Amino acid sequence: MKKTKFTAKRIVINAVLIALYIVLGFIKIPIGNILRINMASFAVVMCAVMYSPIDGLIVGFLGEFLSQILGPYGMTPTTALWALPEAARGFLLGLCMLLPVIKQQMAEKVLHSKALAWYLAACVATGVVASLLNTFALYVDSKMFGYYEYYMVFGILWVRLGLAVVMSGAFGYLSLHITSALRRSKII
């Protein structure tokens, strides 16, 4: 197995993806009073597709951690817990990118239907895991700070999971094409 190095270029691209995560996190589309859609996870998906599980974990964790600190919530006892879903998404999707059925096709720069299906399934599965971990963080946070309402945490879980499926599939498909273009132009 070939060892990969954290070169200066790779570290800079990870830093740019963390910054992109923070900027995209501030752009929110409200759905009712409870749900907000943001595009921040796109940076984590891009990182996991481009590099490795460790890169995905770092970008996911630091991106969300800094978003929490710089955003309206600031540093709280649950800040690290809120960063866990995106860290898990980056790490798990990075692991999925190492699966032979996906890795071989990515190396050939041709993604056939079988590999594309596996890849999109991995994106969707990691998005669902991140959404479930996010729900857990919301539950713990609501219990710690006394704002627990069943409908806030669990009443809209199916809606959140449905959004996770759609958004993760879209992010995966888009990141695949952007990553491919970046590789062709030798940026990554």
N, C-alpha and C positions, 0 to 999 in steps of 0.2 A: 504494500500500500504506500503510495507516494505521500510524503509529508508536505504540508503546505505551510508557507511562512506568512507571517503578518508583515508584509512589506509596507513601506510608507504609503504607497499608492492605495493599498487595500485599507489601511487605517483611515486615510483621508476619505475614501469612498464611504466607509462605515460612518464616519463623522458627518458627512453630507447627508446620508440616509437618516441619521438621528435628527439632524436639523430639519429635514423634510418631514419626518414623523411629527415633530413639534409643531411645525407650521400647519400641516394638514389636520392636526388635532384641534387647532383653534377654529377651523372651518366646520361648523356643525349645522346639520339640517334637522330641525325639530320635527318630531312626529307626535302630536298631542303634547301633553304636559310631562310625560315620563321618558319617552324615547328620544334619543338624538343619534343621528347617523353622522359619522365622520370617516374620512378617508385615510386616517393615520396608519392603519394596518397595511396599507399598500407598500410603505417603505420597508416593513418587516418582511413581507412576501418577496419583494425585490431582493433584499439582502440574502434571504434563505435560498433563493433560486440561484443567485450569482456566486455565492461563496460556500459557507459550511454551516452546520448546526450551531457552532460556537458564535459565529458572526451574527446569525439570526437571533440567538439568545441575547447577545450584547446589545444589538440595535433595538430589539423589542423591549428589553428591561430598561435601558438607559433612556430610550425615547419616551416611554410612558412615565418613568420616574421623574424625569425633568419636566414633562408636561404637567404632572401633578403639582410639582413644586412651583413652577412658573405660572400655573393657572390659578383659578379662584380658590382652590382647596389648600394650597400651601403644603407644608410638611405636617402630616398627621401620623398617628400610630399605625394606620393601615396603608400608608403610601406604598410601601414595598409590596403589600398584598395586591394592590391595584395594578402594579407593574408585572405581576406574575403571569396573567393571561397572555400578554403579548410576548413575554419571554418564552413561554411554553409554545406559542404559535411558531415563533422563529426557530426554536430548537427542533420541534417535531417536524416541521416542514423541511428543514435542512436535513434531518435524518431521512425523510422520505425521498429527498432528491438523491440520496445515495443508493436507493433500491436499484438493483440491476436493470429492471425493466424500464426505468426512467433514465438512469445514468447513461446507459449505453446509447439510447436514442439522442440524448442531449449532446453526447460527445460527437455523434455523427451529424449534428446540426439539422437533423430531420426528425420531426416528432410525428410518428405515425399514429393512427387512430387508437391503437392499443395503449401506447405510452401516454398519449394525450389524455385518455380516459383515466388512467392510473394517476397521472399528475393532477388533473382537476379533482379527482376523488380525494387525493391527499390534501389539496388546498381546502376543500370543503370540510373534510374531517378535522383538520387543525383549526379551522374557523369555528366549528361547533365546540371543540374542546375549549378554545379561548372564550367563547360565549358562556359556556358552563362555568368556567373559572371566574369569569367576570360576575356572574350571578352569585357565586359563592362569596366573592369579595364584597358585593353589595349587601349580602345577607349579614356578614360579619360586621361590616361598617355600620349597618342600620341597627344592629343589636348593641354595638358598643356605644353609639351616640344617641340611641333612643328614638329613632325616627322610623322604626319598623312598621311597615304596613304590608300585609300579605300581597295585595295587588301590585305594589311597587316591585317586590322581589320576585314573586313566583306567578302572579296573575298574568303577566305578559311574556312568560318564558317562551311560549311557542312562537310568538311574534318575533322575539329576539333571535330564536334559533332559525326561523325562516329567513330573517334578514342576514344572519351569519352565512347561511348557505348561498344566498344570492350574491352578497358582497364578496365572499371568499372566492366563489367561482369567477366572478368578474375580475377581481384583483389578480387571480392566478392566470387567467387568459391574457390579460393586458401585460402583466409582468413578463410572461413568456416571450411576447413579441418585442418588448422593449429590451430585455436582456439579450435576445438574439441579435438585435440591431447594435447594441453596445459591443457585443463580441465581434461582429463582422467589422465594425469600425476600430477594433482593437483598443477600446477604452478600458475594458475589463479583461 
